[in-house]
Amino acid sequence: MSAEGTAFADRYGPWAIIAGASDGVGSAFAHAMAERGLNVVLLARRQALLDEVAEAIRHKTGVETRTAAVDLSLPDAMAKIASATDGLDVGMVIYCAGADPLYEPFLDHPVDIPVAMIQRNCVVPMRMFHHFAQPMVERGRGGLMLLSSGAGLRGGANMVGYAATKAFDIVMAESLWAELESRGVDVLSLVLGGTDTPSLRRVLARHGQIAGEDDPVPIPGIATPEQVVQEGLANLTNGPTWLVSEEQREHARQLGTMTRSEAVRAMQERAAALMATAHNPEASS
């Protein structure tokens, strides 16, 4: 292992927990942690996919892996996570779960759906960070990363629950950074824009914008999971917040010059443009 990898493992090891590790950005972060010498605990709902990720990581890196099939939207999620990690020296927690499976109007579905999203996107990461940060503070080292979304920068149609939870995530991580920065624990709110993940592809397929999750046609103008990981790790010590991609950072600067109502309309136009681009790649040119 390189000197850089050894230093990373010394600061954030020996164990990392990745929530939402079965595919997309979560899987990419799990591989990145293992490549830097950390053992990994992989959390998600689908055990079969977790097992595939864990096997690939063991084969490639030789680190220890654990998996736990946990539905993060249920009230018993934290109890299961605590049981699965009991006795482990956890130096890094990366919370990647939290995509919106619908992107549809608030009143079109039962309120239980956004309420479950609050449990998954707000309650569970808060419980996890409270549980795992205390030992990090006592050791004087560690890291917490919470993936949020540009949807949390302002409100927008078709994402009432989702945008609200992502705004919560940004502010929670920033507040934790303010408390823990001086105590040796790095905290980063990593704000994603459009990212080519299975979750986004399922939404686009649901709305008829692509043929299906496995549609081989690239979605232009959006980040890859590998780009998200690269920017997240490069800016882990540059908290409290980092927006992935220069396009996303420029969009945030523009929002800051607008009134709230103007910004909400701009958010809606941006989301509509993503959907149109997925359906018609020439729209981005």
C-alpha positions as a Markdown table, in Angstrom:
| # | Residue | x | y | z |
|---|---|---|---|---|
| 1 | Met | 0.0 | 0.0 | 0.0 |
| 2 | Ser | 1.2 | 3.5 | -0.8 |
| 3 | Ala | 2.2 | 6.0 | 2.0 |
| 4 | Glu | -0.9 | 7.9 | 1.1 |
| 5 | Gly | -3.1 | 4.8 | 1.6 |
| 6 | Thr | -1.4 | 4.0 | 4.9 |
| 7 | Ala | -2.0 | 7.5 | 6.2 |
| 8 | Phe | -5.7 | 7.3 | 5.1 |
| 9 | Ala | -6.1 | 4.0 | 6.9 |
| 10 | Asp | -4.4 | 5.3 | 10.0 |
| 11 | Arg | -6.7 | 8.3 | 10.2 |
| 12 | Tyr | -10.0 | 6.6 | 9.2 |
| 13 | Gly | -9.6 | 2.9 | 9.9 |
| 14 | Pro | -9.6 | 0.2 | 10.6 |
| 15 | Trp | -13.3 | -0.2 | 9.7 |
| 16 | Ala | -15.6 | 1.9 | 7.4 |
| 17 | Ile | -19.4 | 1.6 | 7.3 |
| 18 | Ile | -21.1 | 2.4 | 4.0 |
| 19 | Ala | -24.9 | 2.7 | 4.0 |
| 20 | Gly | -26.5 | 2.2 | 0.6 |
| 21 | Ala | -23.5 | 0.0 | -0.6 |
| 22 | Ser | -25.3 | -2.4 | -2.9 |
| 23 | Asp | -24.8 | -0.3 | -6.1 |
| 24 | Gly | -24.1 | 3.1 | -7.6 |
| 25 | Val | -22.2 | 5.6 | -5.5 |
| 26 | Gly | -22.4 | 3.5 | -2.3 |
| 27 | Ser | -20.7 | 0.5 | -4.0 |
| 28 | Ala | -18.0 | 2.9 | -5.5 |
| 29 | Phe | -17.3 | 4.3 | -2.0 |
| 30 | Ala | -17.1 | 0.8 | -0.6 |
| 31 | His | -14.5 | -0.2 | -3.2 |
| 32 | Ala | -12.6 | 3.1 | -2.6 |
| 33 | Met | -12.4 | 2.5 | 1.2 |
| 34 | Ala | -11.1 | -1.1 | 0.7 |
| 35 | Glu | -8.5 | 0.0 | -1.8 |
| 36 | Arg | -7.2 | 2.4 | 0.9 |
| 37 | Gly | -6.9 | -0.5 | 3.3 |
| 38 | Leu | -10.0 | -0.1 | 5.4 |
| 39 | Asn | -12.2 | -3.1 | 6.3 |
| 40 | Val | -15.8 | -2.4 | 5.3 |
| 41 | Val | -19.3 | -3.0 | 6.6 |
| 42 | Leu | -21.8 | -2.9 | 3.8 |
| 43 | Leu | -25.4 | -1.9 | 4.5 |
| 44 | Ala | -28.5 | -2.0 | 2.2 |
| 45 | Arg | -31.8 | -3.8 | 1.8 |
| 46 | Arg | -30.8 | -6.4 | -0.8 |
| 47 | Gln | -28.6 | -9.1 | 0.6 |
| 48 | Ala | -27.7 | -10.7 | -2.7 |
| 49 | Leu | -26.3 | -7.5 | -4.1 |
| 50 | Leu | -24.4 | -6.8 | -0.9 |
| 51 | Asp | -22.8 | -10.3 | -1.2 |
| 52 | Glu | -21.7 | -9.6 | -4.7 |
| 53 | Val | -20.1 | -6.3 | -3.7 |
| 54 | Ala | -18.4 | -7.9 | -0.7 |
| 55 | Glu | -17.0 | -10.8 | -2.8 |
| 56 | Ala | -15.6 | -8.4 | -5.4 |
| 57 | Ile | -14.0 | -6.3 | -2.7 |
| 58 | Arg | -12.4 | -9.3 | -1.0 |
| 59 | His | -11.1 | -10.7 | -4.3 |
| 60 | Lys | -9.6 | -7.4 | -5.3 |
| 61 | Thr | -8.2 | -6.1 | -2.0 |
| 62 | Gly | -8.2 | -8.8 | 0.6 |
| 63 | Val | -9.7 | -6.7 | 3.3 |
| 64 | Glu | -12.3 | -8.0 | 5.7 |
| 65 | Thr | -15.9 | -7.4 | 4.8 |
| 66 | Arg | -19.2 | -7.7 | 6.6 |
| 67 | Thr | -22.7 | -7.3 | 5.2 |
| 68 | Ala | -26.0 | -6.5 | 6.9 |
| 69 | Ala | -29.3 | -6.4 | 5.1 |
| 70 | Val | -31.1 | -3.5 | 6.7 |
| 71 | Asp | -34.1 | -1.6 | 5.5 |
| 72 | Leu | -33.1 | 1.9 | 6.5 |
| 73 | Ser | -36.6 | 3.2 | 6.3 |
| 74 | Leu | -37.8 | 1.1 | 9.3 |
| 75 | Pro | -37.7 | 2.0 | 13.0 |
| 76 | Asp | -35.4 | -0.9 | 13.9 |
| 77 | Ala | -32.7 | 0.0 | 11.4 |
| 78 | Met | -30.3 | 1.5 | 14.0 |
| 79 | Ala | -30.6 | -1.5 | 16.3 |
| 80 | Lys | -29.7 | -3.8 | 13.5 |
| 81 | Ile | -26.7 | -1.6 | 12.5 |
| 82 | Ala | -25.5 | -1.5 | 16.1 |
| 83 | Ser | -25.7 | -5.3 | 16.4 |
| 84 | Ala | -23.9 | -5.9 | 13.0 |
| 85 | Thr | -21.0 | -3.6 | 14.0 |
| 86 | Asp | -20.7 | -4.4 | 17.7 |
| 87 | Gly | -17.1 | -4.6 | 18.8 |
| 88 | Leu | -15.7 | -3.0 | 15.6 |
| 89 | Asp | -13.4 | 0.0 | 15.7 |
| 90 | Val | -15.2 | 2.2 | 13.2 |
| 91 | Gly | -13.3 | 5.2 | 11.9 |
| 92 | Met | -15.4 | 6.2 | 8.9 |
| 93 | Val | -19.1 | 6.3 | 8.2 |
| 94 | Ile | -20.4 | 7.1 | 4.7 |
| 95 | Tyr | -24.1 | 7.5 | 4.3 |
| 96 | Cys | -25.1 | 7.1 | 0.7 |
| 97 | Ala | -28.7 | 5.8 | 0.9 |
| 98 | Gly | -31.6 | 8.1 | 0.2 |
| 99 | Ala | -32.6 | 8.3 | -3.5 |
| 100 | Asp | -36.1 | 9.4 | -4.4 |
| 101 | Pro | -37.8 | 6.4 | -6.2 |
| 102 | Leu | -40.7 | 8.4 | -7.6 |
| 103 | Tyr | -40.1 | 12.1 | -8.6 |
| 104 | Glu | -43.9 | 12.6 | -8.7 |
| 105 | Pro | -46.3 | 15.1 | -7.1 |
| 106 | Phe | -46.7 | 15.0 | -3.3 |
| 107 | Leu | -50.5 | 14.3 | -3.4 |
| 108 | Asp | -50.3 | 11.4 | -5.9 |
| 109 | His | -49.1 | 8.9 | -3.2 |
| 110 | Pro | -49.8 | 8.1 | 0.4 |
| 111 | Val | -48.0 | 10.3 | 2.9 |
| 112 | Asp | -46.4 | 7.2 | 4.4 |
| 113 | Ile | -43.9 | 7.3 | 1.5 |
| 114 | Pro | -42.3 | 10.6 | 2.3 |
| 115 | Val | -42.5 | 9.9 | 6.0 |
| 116 | Ala | -40.5 | 6.7 | 5.4 |
| 117 | Met | -38.0 | 8.8 | 3.5 |
| 118 | Ile | -37.6 | 11.1 | 6.5 |
| 119 | Gln | -36.8 | 8.0 | 8.6 |
| 120 | Arg | -34.2 | 6.8 | 6.0 |
| 121 | Asn | -32.7 | 10.1 | 5.0 |
| 122 | Cys | -32.8 | 12.0 | 8.4 |
| 123 | Val | -33.5 | 9.9 | 11.4 |
| 124 | Val | -31.1 | 7.0 | 10.7 |
| 125 | Pro | -28.1 | 9.0 | 9.7 |
| 126 | Met | -28.6 | 11.2 | 12.8 |
| 127 | Arg | -28.7 | 8.1 | 14.9 |
| 128 | Met | -25.7 | 6.5 | 13.2 |
| 129 | Phe | -23.6 | 9.7 | 13.5 |
| 130 | His | -24.5 | 10.0 | 17.2 |
| 131 | His | -23.6 | 6.3 | 17.8 |
| 132 | Phe | -20.3 | 6.2 | 15.9 |
| 133 | Ala | -18.9 | 9.8 | 16.4 |
| 134 | Gln | -18.5 | 9.5 | 20.1 |
| 135 | Pro | -15.7 | 6.9 | 19.9 |
| 136 | Met | -14.1 | 8.9 | 17.1 |
| 137 | Val | -14.0 | 12.0 | 19.3 |
| 138 | Glu | -12.5 | 9.9 | 22.1 |
| 139 | Arg | -9.7 | 8.7 | 19.8 |
| 140 | Gly | -9.3 | 12.1 | 18.2 |
| 141 | Arg | -9.7 | 10.9 | 14.6 |
| 142 | Gly | -12.3 | 9.7 | 12.2 |
| 143 | Gly | -14.6 | 10.8 | 9.4 |
| 144 | Leu | -18.3 | 11.2 | 8.7 |
| 145 | Met | -19.7 | 11.8 | 5.2 |
| 146 | Leu | -23.3 | 12.4 | 4.3 |
| 147 | Leu | -24.4 | 12.4 | 0.7 |
| 148 | Ser | -27.0 | 15.0 | 0.0 |
| 149 | Ser | -28.4 | 16.5 | -3.2 |
| 150 | Gly | -28.7 | 19.7 | -5.1 |
| 151 | Ala | -32.4 | 19.2 | -4.5 |
| 152 | Gly | -31.8 | 20.3 | -0.9 |
| 153 | Leu | -30.5 | 23.7 | -2.0 |
| 154 | Arg | -34.1 | 25.0 | -2.8 |
| 155 | Gly | -37.5 | 23.5 | -3.0 |
| 156 | Gly | -39.0 | 22.1 | -6.2 |
| 157 | Ala | -42.0 | 20.3 | -7.6 |
| 158 | Asn | -42.2 | 16.5 | -7.6 |
| 159 | Met | -39.7 | 16.2 | -4.7 |
| 160 | Val | -41.4 | 17.6 | -1.7 |
| 161 | Gly | -40.3 | 14.9 | 0.8 |
| 162 | Tyr | -36.9 | 14.3 | -1.0 |
| 163 | Ala | -35.8 | 17.9 | -1.2 |
| 164 | Ala | -36.8 | 18.5 | 2.4 |
| 165 | Thr | -34.8 | 15.6 | 3.7 |
| 166 | Lys | -31.7 | 16.6 | 1.7 |
| 167 | Ala | -31.9 | 20.1 | 3.0 |
| 168 | Phe | -31.9 | 18.6 | 6.5 |
| 169 | Asp | -28.9 | 16.5 | 5.6 |
| 170 | Ile | -26.9 | 19.5 | 4.5 |
| 171 | Val | -27.6 | 21.5 | 7.6 |
| 172 | Met | -27.1 | 18.5 | 9.9 |
| 173 | Ala | -23.6 | 17.8 | 8.5 |
| 174 | Glu | -22.6 | 21.4 | 8.5 |
| 175 | Ser | -23.6 | 21.7 | 12.2 |
| 176 | Leu | -21.7 | 18.5 | 13.1 |
| 177 | Trp | -18.7 | 19.9 | 11.3 |
| 178 | Ala | -18.9 | 23.0 | 13.4 |
| 179 | Glu | -18.9 | 20.9 | 16.6 |
| 180 | Leu | -16.4 | 18.2 | 15.6 |
| 181 | Glu | -13.8 | 19.9 | 13.4 |
| 182 | Ser | -11.7 | 20.9 | 16.3 |
| 183 | Arg | -11.9 | 17.4 | 17.9 |
| 184 | Gly | -10.3 | 15.5 | 15.1 |
| 185 | Val | -13.3 | 14.2 | 13.2 |
| 186 | Asp | -13.8 | 15.3 | 9.6 |
| 187 | Val | -17.4 | 15.9 | 8.5 |
| 188 | Leu | -18.5 | 16.5 | 4.9 |
| 189 | Ser | -21.8 | 17.1 | 3.3 |
| 190 | Leu | -21.3 | 15.9 | -0.2 |
| 191 | Val | -23.9 | 17.5 | -2.5 |
| 192 | Leu | -24.6 | 15.6 | -5.7 |
| 193 | Gly | -26.3 | 16.8 | -8.8 |
| 194 | Gly | -27.5 | 14.5 | -11.5 |
| 195 | Thr | -25.5 | 11.2 | -11.1 |
| 196 | Asp | -25.6 | 8.2 | -13.4 |
| 197 | Thr | -26.7 | 5.6 | -10.9 |
| 198 | Pro | -29.2 | 2.7 | -11.0 |
| 199 | Ser | -31.5 | 4.7 | -8.8 |
| 200 | Leu | -31.7 | 7.6 | -11.3 |
| 201 | Arg | -32.1 | 5.2 | -14.2 |
| 202 | Arg | -35.0 | 3.6 | -12.4 |
| 203 | Val | -36.7 | 7.0 | -12.1 |
| 204 | Leu | -36.0 | 7.8 | -15.7 |
| 205 | Ala | -37.4 | 4.5 | -16.8 |
| 206 | Arg | -40.5 | 5.0 | -14.7 |
| 207 | His | -41.1 | 8.2 | -16.5 |
| 208 | Gly | -40.4 | 6.7 | -19.9 |
| 209 | Gln | -37.2 | 8.7 | -20.5 |
| 210 | Ile | -35.0 | 5.6 | -21.0 |
| 211 | Ala | -35.8 | 2.0 | -21.9 |
| 212 | Gly | -34.9 | 0.6 | -18.5 |
| 213 | Glu | -32.3 | 0.6 | -15.7 |
| 214 | Asp | -29.9 | -1.4 | -18.0 |
| 215 | Asp | -30.3 | 0.9 | -21.0 |
| 216 | Pro | -26.7 | 1.2 | -22.3 |
| 217 | Val | -27.2 | 4.7 | -23.7 |
| 218 | Pro | -25.1 | 7.1 | -21.6 |
| 219 | Ile | -26.9 | 10.0 | -19.9 |
| 220 | Pro | -25.0 | 13.1 | -21.0 |
| 221 | Gly | -23.9 | 16.0 | -18.8 |
| 222 | Ile | -24.1 | 14.2 | -15.4 |
| 223 | Ala | -21.6 | 12.8 | -13.0 |
| 224 | Thr | -20.4 | 9.2 | -12.6 |
| 225 | Pro | -20.1 | 7.4 | -9.3 |
| 226 | Glu | -16.4 | 7.4 | -9.8 |
| 227 | Gln | -16.4 | 11.2 | -10.1 |
| 228 | Val | -18.4 | 11.5 | -6.9 |
| 229 | Val | -16.0 | 9.4 | -5.0 |
| 230 | Gln | -13.0 | 11.2 | -6.3 |
| 231 | Glu | -14.3 | 14.7 | -5.4 |
| 232 | Gly | -15.7 | 13.4 | -2.0 |
| 233 | Leu | -12.4 | 12.0 | -0.9 |
| 234 | Ala | -10.3 | 14.9 | -2.3 |
| 235 | Asn | -12.4 | 17.3 | -0.2 |
| 236 | Leu | -13.0 | 15.2 | 2.9 |
| 237 | Thr | -11.0 | 17.6 | 5.0 |
| 238 | Asn | -12.5 | 20.7 | 3.3 |
| 239 | Gly | -15.9 | 20.6 | 5.0 |
| 240 | Pro | -18.5 | 21.4 | 5.8 |
| 241 | Thr | -19.9 | 21.1 | 2.3 |
| 242 | Trp | -18.7 | 20.2 | -1.2 |
| 243 | Leu | -20.8 | 20.3 | -4.4 |
| 244 | Val | -19.8 | 17.7 | -6.9 |
| 245 | Ser | -19.0 | 19.1 | -10.4 |
| 246 | Glu | -18.2 | 22.6 | -11.6 |
| 247 | Glu | -21.7 | 22.7 | -13.2 |
| 248 | Gln | -23.3 | 22.1 | -9.9 |
| 249 | Arg | -21.2 | 24.7 | -8.1 |
| 250 | Glu | -22.0 | 27.3 | -10.8 |
| 251 | His | -25.7 | 26.4 | -10.4 |
| 252 | Ala | -25.5 | 27.0 | -6.7 |
| 253 | Arg | -23.8 | 30.4 | -7.2 |
| 254 | Gln | -26.6 | 31.4 | -9.6 |
| 255 | Leu | -29.3 | 30.3 | -7.1 |
| 256 | Gly | -27.6 | 32.6 | -4.5 |
| 257 | Thr | -28.3 | 35.6 | -6.7 |
| 258 | Met | -32.1 | 34.9 | -6.9 |
| 259 | Thr | -35.1 | 35.4 | -4.8 |
| 260 | Arg | -36.5 | 32.2 | -3.2 |
| 261 | Ser | -39.3 | 32.0 | -5.7 |
| 262 | Glu | -37.0 | 32.6 | -8.6 |
| 263 | Ala | -34.7 | 29.9 | -7.3 |
| 264 | Val | -37.6 | 27.3 | -6.9 |
| 265 | Arg | -38.6 | 28.0 | -10.5 |
| 266 | Ala | -35.0 | 27.5 | -11.6 |
| 267 | Met | -34.8 | 24.2 | -9.8 |
| 268 | Gln | -37.9 | 23.0 | -11.6 |
| 269 | Glu | -36.5 | 24.0 | -14.9 |
| 270 | Arg | -33.2 | 22.2 | -14.1 |
| 271 | Ala | -35.0 | 19.0 | -13.2 |
| 272 | Ala | -37.1 | 19.2 | -16.4 |
| 273 | Ala | -34.0 | 19.7 | -18.4 |
| 274 | Leu | -32.4 | 16.6 | -16.9 |
| 275 | Met | -35.4 | 14.5 | -17.9 |
| 276 | Ala | -35.5 | 15.9 | -21.4 |
| 277 | Thr | -31.8 | 15.4 | -21.9 |
| 278 | Ala | -32.1 | 11.7 | -20.8 |
| 279 | His | -34.8 | 11.2 | -23.4 |
| 280 | Asn | -33.0 | 13.3 | -26.1 |
| 281 | Pro | -29.2 | 13.5 | -25.7 |
| 282 | Glu | -29.1 | 16.3 | -28.4 |
| 283 | Ala | -30.9 | 18.6 | -26.0 |
| 284 | Ser | -27.7 | 19.0 | -24.0 |
| 285 | Ser | -25.7 | 20.2 | -27.0 |
